[in-house]
Amino acid sequence: MKKILFVVLATATACAHFTSREDPLAGRWRGVLHKGVMTNLVQFDFTRRGDGYRGNYWSPAPTGDPVPLSDIRVEPGVHFRVGSIGIFDGTLHGDTIEGTFNDGQGSGSFTMEKWPDFDNMNLAEGQAMVPELAPGDGTRARG
């Protein structure tokens, strides 16, 4: 009986650990927003909390400060709201999310890439790591 209980607990723990690492949305994302002739470099951070997500948005414009995300959903596509900045809808393809956003004054498109979650990438409160455009490629971000 003790062996069965141990196997059940060990399996449950391993599955929980595997599931959290394999969450398709959780993690740090960097990318580019396009609206008309404007291009804005952005960073998103999504964290799994129980049966939902929490997250933040960073960008040099409009504030440069983290903005909390709300209404985060993954099924059937990725959907979230960035404060009063806008509503985002996209499609998750592995480590890439592509989609559109509406900021109340019109719509635009976005592309984001998931970045490794290194232990030493924790940011001081209010400090943001903002991506740069890759040379010759206005649609990809790099660190």
C-alpha positions in Angstrom: 0.0 0.0 0.0 2.8 2.4 0.8 4.4 1.7 -2.5 1.2 2.4 -4.4 0.7 5.7 -2.5 4.3 6.7 -3.2 4.0 5.9 -6.9 0.7 7.9 -7.1 2.2 10.9 -5.3 5.4 10.8 -7.4 3.5 10.6 -10.6 1.2 13.5 -9.7 4.2 15.6 -8.7 6.0 14.9 -11.9 2.9 15.6 -14.0 2.3 18.9 -12.3 6.0 19.9 -12.8 5.9 18.9 -16.5 2.6 20.7 -17.1 3.7 24.0 -15.6 6.9 24.0 -17.8 5.0 23.0 -20.9 2.3 25.7 -20.5 2.0 27.2 -24.0 1.3 30.8 -22.8 3.1 31.1 -19.5 6.4 33.0 -19.8 8.1 36.1 -21.2 7.1 37.2 -24.7 8.8 40.0 -26.7 7.5 41.4 -29.9 6.4 44.3 -32.2 3.1 46.1 -32.6 2.3 47.6 -36.0 -0.3 50.2 -36.6 -0.1 52.3 -39.8 3.4 53.6 -40.0 4.0 53.2 -36.3 6.0 50.3 -34.8 6.2 49.8 -31.1 8.5 47.3 -29.3 6.7 45.5 -26.4 7.2 42.8 -23.8 4.5 40.7 -22.2 4.7 38.3 -19.2 2.1 35.7 -18.6 1.9 33.6 -15.4 -0.4 30.7 -14.7 -2.5 31.2 -11.6 -4.9 28.3 -10.7 -7.2 27.9 -13.7 -6.4 31.3 -15.2 -3.5 33.7 -16.0 -2.1 37.0 -14.8 0.2 39.1 -16.8 1.9 42.5 -17.5 2.7 44.6 -20.5 5.8 46.8 -20.9 6.6 49.3 -23.6 8.4 52.6 -23.9 5.1 54.1 -25.1 2.7 55.2 -23.7 4.1 55.0 -20.2 7.2 52.8 -19.9 5.7 51.3 -16.7 4.2 47.8 -16.4 0.5 47.7 -17.2 -1.5 44.7 -15.8 -3.3 42.4 -18.2 -6.9 41.3 -17.7 -9.4 39.0 -19.4 -6.7 36.6 -20.4 -8.0 33.5 -22.3 -6.2 30.8 -24.4 -9.1 28.8 -25.9 -9.7 28.9 -28.9 -7.1 31.6 -29.5 -5.1 34.0 -27.3 -7.2 36.9 -26.0 -6.3 39.6 -23.4 -6.8 43.2 -22.5 -4.0 45.7 -21.7 -5.6 48.2 -19.3 -7.2 51.0 -21.4 -4.5 50.6 -24.1 -6.3 47.9 -26.1 -7.7 44.4 -26.7 -5.5 41.8 -28.3 -6.6 38.6 -30.2 -4.1 36.2 -31.6 -3.2 32.7 -32.6 -0.5 30.7 -30.8 1.9 28.7 -33.0 4.5 27.1 -30.8 6.7 29.9 -29.5 5.0 32.6 -31.6 1.8 34.6 -31.2 0.5 36.6 -34.2 -2.7 38.6 -34.2 -4.5 41.9 -34.2 -5.3 44.5 -31.6 -7.8 47.4 -31.3 -6.9 50.5 -29.2 -10.2 52.3 -29.6 -8.7 54.5 -32.3 -8.2 51.8 -34.8 -6.6 48.4 -35.2 -3.1 47.0 -35.8 -1.2 43.8 -35.9 1.3 42.2 -33.5 3.9 39.4 -33.6 5.5 38.0 -30.4 8.1 35.4 -29.7 8.5 33.4 -26.4 11.8 33.9 -24.7 13.6 31.5 -22.3 12.7 32.0 -18.7 16.2 32.3 -17.2 16.4 32.5 -13.4 18.5 35.6 -13.6 16.0 37.5 -15.8 14.0 38.7 -12.8 13.5 42.4 -13.1 13.5 45.0 -10.4 10.1 46.5 -9.9 9.3 49.1 -12.6 12.3 48.1 -14.7 11.5 46.6 -18.1 13.6 44.7 -20.6 12.4 46.0 -24.0 13.2 44.2 -27.2 15.1 45.6 -30.1 14.3 45.2 -33.8 16.6 42.6 -35.4 18.7 44.1 -38.2 16.8 43.9 -41.5 13.8 42.4 -39.9 11.0 44.6 -38.6 8.8 41.8 -37.5 11.1 39.9 -35.1 12.4 40.9 -31.7 15.6 40.0 -30.0 17.1 40.4 -26.5 
